[in-house]
Amino acid sequence: MMDETAVFTKIRELGYRVTPQRQVILDVLFANGGHATPLELFEQVTVQFPCVNRATVYRALDFFCEIQVATKSEIHGNTVYEILEDEPHHHLVCTRCGQVEVLSDAYFSDLVTHLADDHGFLAELRHLVIPGVCRNCQK
């Protein structure tokens, strides 16, 4: 996972400012360490920075995704955000019990090669959410 210093450096290198609002939203996103909804992030941000409104949180999250320091996924019908890790990873999400399991990107290298070779398609598989039924729920 990128550390906060690397994220702030990347923002500045891209010619953007690290505003106090962006900084506190990033701090909260890092502190969460996992998947957080915009509402969860907003509630945590306003504890530290009460003047930040929801629109600011949403704009910052979209900005972080746009510059590829964060990613968003749909898990259990909720949009969740997390800091991008150095290596892509994916999620297996059980539609019965809600368990979320992280899956290595290594499983997808053959698929990416197949899509490029056989279909001329350059797939960008950075963060997939794959719904299904986990081992425990199949019993």
NORPECOR-V166738 format. One record per residue. N is the residue number from 0. RES is the residue in one small letter. PHI is phi in radians with two decimals (* if undefined). PSI is psi as a letter, one per 30 degrees, with the letter a starting at -180 (* if undefined). D_FIRST is the distance of its C-alpha to the first C-alpha in whole Angstrom. Layout:
# NORPECOR-V166738
N&RES&PHI&PSI&D_FIRST ; N&RES&PHI&PSI&D_FIRST
This chain:
# NORPECOR-V166738
0&m&*&k&0 ; 1&m&-1.12&k&4 ; 2&d&-1.60&l&6 ; 3&e&-1.04&e&9 ; 4&t&-1.06&e&12 ; 5&a&-1.12&e&10 ; 6&v&-1.14&e&10 ; 7&f&-1.07&e&14 ; 8&t&-1.09&e&15 ; 9&k&-1.08&e&14 ; 10&i&-1.03&e&16 ; 11&r&-1.16&e&19 ; 12&e&-1.09&f&19 ; 13&l&-1.42&f&19 ; 14&g&1.58&g&22 ; 15&y&-1.83&l&21 ; 16&r&-1.66&k&22 ; 17&v&-1.68&j&19 ; 18&t&-1.31&l&22 ; 19&p&-0.99&e&22 ; 20&q&-1.15&e&22 ; 21&r&-1.07&e&18 ; 22&q&-1.10&e&17 ; 23&v&-1.20&e&18 ; 24&i&-1.16&e&17 ; 25&l&-1.11&e&13 ; 26&d&-0.99&e&14 ; 27&v&-1.19&e&15 ; 28&l&-1.09&e&12 ; 29&f&-1.14&e&10 ; 30&a&-1.11&e&12 ; 31&n&-1.16&e&13 ; 32&g&1.17&g&10 ; 33&g&-2.74&b&11 ; 34&h&-1.58&k&13 ; 35&a&-2.32&k&16 ; 36&t&-1.39&l&19 ; 37&p&-1.01&e&20 ; 38&l&-1.14&e&23 ; 39&e&-1.06&e&21 ; 40&l&-1.12&e&19 ; 41&f&-1.01&e&22 ; 42&e&-1.08&e&24 ; 43&q&-1.29&e&21 ; 44&v&-1.14&e&21 ; 45&t&-1.19&f&25 ; 46&v&-1.13&e&25 ; 47&q&-1.58&f&24 ; 48&f&-2.46&i&25 ; 49&p&-1.02&f&28 ; 50&c&-1.45&f&29 ; 51&v&-1.38&k&26 ; 52&n&-1.77&l&27 ; 53&r&-1.06&e&26 ; 54&a&-1.05&e&26 ; 55&t&-1.11&e&24 ; 56&v&-1.10&e&21 ; 57&y&-1.08&e&22 ; 58&r&-1.09&e&22 ; 59&a&-1.12&e&19 ; 60&l&-1.10&e&17 ; 61&d&-1.07&e&19 ; 62&f&-1.07&e&18 ; 63&f&-1.10&e&14 ; 64&c&-1.22&e&15 ; 65&e&-1.05&e&17 ; 66&i&-1.60&g&15 ; 67&q&1.08&h&12 ; 68&v&-1.93&f&10 ; 69&a&-2.40&l&10 ; 70&t&-2.43&l&12 ; 71&k&-2.13&k&15 ; 72&s&-2.45&l&17 ; 73&e&-1.80&j&20 ; 74&i&-2.28&k&20 ; 75&h&1.01&h&24 ; 76&g&1.35&g&25 ; 77&n&-2.00&k&22 ; 78&t&-1.45&k&20 ; 79&v&-2.19&l&17 ; 80&y&-2.13&l&14 ; 81&e&-2.70&l&10 ; 82&i&-1.21&k&7 ; 83&l&-1.16&k&6 ; 84&e&-1.56&l&4 ; 85&d&-1.07&e&5 ; 86&e&-1.82&k&8 ; 87&p&-1.04&k&10 ; 88&h&-2.52&l&11 ; 89&h&-2.32&l&14 ; 90&h&-2.25&k&16 ; 91&l&-1.72&k&19 ; 92&v&-2.07&j&21 ; 93&c&-1.32&k&24 ; 94&t&-1.39&f&27 ; 95&r&-1.72&e&29 ; 96&c&-1.77&f&27 ; 97&g&1.56&g&24 ; 98&q&-1.03&k&22 ; 99&v&-2.08&k&18 ; 100&e&-2.07&k&17 ; 101&v&-1.43&k&14 ; 102&l&-2.15&k&15 ; 103&s&-1.10&k&14 ; 104&d&-1.22&f&14 ; 105&a&-0.98&f&17 ; 106&y&-1.20&f&20 ; 107&f&-1.85&f&20 ; 108&s&-1.10&e&20 ; 109&d&-1.13&e&24 ; 110&l&-1.12&e&24 ; 111&v&-1.07&e&23 ; 112&t&-1.10&e&25 ; 113&h&-1.04&e&28 ; 114&l&-1.10&e&27 ; 115&a&-1.24&e&28 ; 116&d&-1.21&e&31 ; 117&d&-1.58&f&33 ; 118&h&-2.16&f&32 ; 119&g&1.10&g&31 ; 120&f&-1.97&k&28 ; 121&l&-1.65&j&24 ; 122&a&-1.31&k&22 ; 123&e&-1.94&i&19 ; 124&l&-1.68&i&17 ; 125&r&-1.72&f&13 ; 126&h&-2.86&i&13 ; 127&l&-1.69&k&17 ; 128&v&-2.04&k&18 ; 129&i&-1.99&j&21 ; 130&p&-1.37&l&24 ; 131&g&3.06&a&26 ; 132&v&-2.07&k&28 ; 133&c&-1.24&l&26 ; 134&r&-0.97&e&28 ; 135&n&-1.12&e&29 ; 136&c&-1.35&f&31 ; 137&q&-1.39&f&33 ; 138&k&-1.35&*&35
